[in-house]
Amino acid sequence: VGMARSFGQGFEQLEERSLLAASVTATLIGDTLVITGDASGNSIDVHGVGLDGSIEVSVLGADQTLKVNGGVAADETDGKFAGVRRISIWSNGGNDSITVADIHIAGNLTANGGWGSDAIELKAAHFDTYVGGAVILNGGGGTDDRIEVALQAKSSSDLTIGSGMALSNWGGGGEID
């Protein structure tokens, strides 16, 4: 007596998974612009928009989010800050790219790449770049960091640093130009 048993094919729906997007936070604390990345690879662009310390921060890449003063930036105008005298950038982990160009600030500029293979660039691209205090650029703990201080090719702009410059990479590798 044969009994036929049927087994239906069924599929179980799994939970939705997505890649985590990189997130950068920019906050003006007094007259210090503090920019902080996350553990993902961040691409941070900081550039001046005037001689009065006006600075614009943007992130490059479709998978990156800029948070300004605690909220997600609705559009690129949300990343503008006025009256900036000092800039502190901590990109944290990941392979990060930090570009600082055409700024005019009275105080210090500090940029730290953190862990990962990072690129940090300070340049005068379209306008004069002036940092009245010290410039401290640290590639971080990666072994493939690149730090560059330069004038843009074909630029008639000046790069002025008031109190000295320190370039380092505590990871022991990479290059400084």
HELIX and SHEET records of a PDB file:
HELIX    1   1 GLU A   76  GLY A   79  5                                   4    
SHEET    1   A 8 GLY A  71  VAL A  72  0                                        
SHEET    2   A 8 GLN A  64  VAL A  68 -1                                        
SHEET    3   A 8 ALA A  22  ILE A  29  1                                        
SHEET    4   A 8 THR A  32  THR A  36 -1                                        
SHEET    5   A 8 ARG A  86  TRP A  90  1                                        
SHEET    6   A 8 LEU A 109  ASN A 112  1                                        
SHEET    7   A 8 VAL A 135  ASN A 138  1                                        
SHEET    8   A 8 MET A 165  SER A 168  1                                        
SHEET    1   B 7 LYS A  80  PHE A  81  0                                        
SHEET    2   B 7 ILE A  55  VAL A  59 -1                                        
SHEET    3   B 7 SER A  43  GLY A  48 -1                                        
SHEET    4   B 7 SER A  97  ALA A 101  1                                        
SHEET    5   B 7 ALA A 119  ALA A 124  1                                        
SHEET    6   B 7 ARG A 146  LEU A 151  1                                        
SHEET    7   B 7 GLU A 175  ILE A 176  1                                        
SHEET    1   C 3 HIS A 104  ILE A 105  0                                        
SHEET    2   C 3 THR A 129  VAL A 131  1                                        
SHEET    3   C 3 LEU A 159  ILE A 161  1                                        
END                                                                             
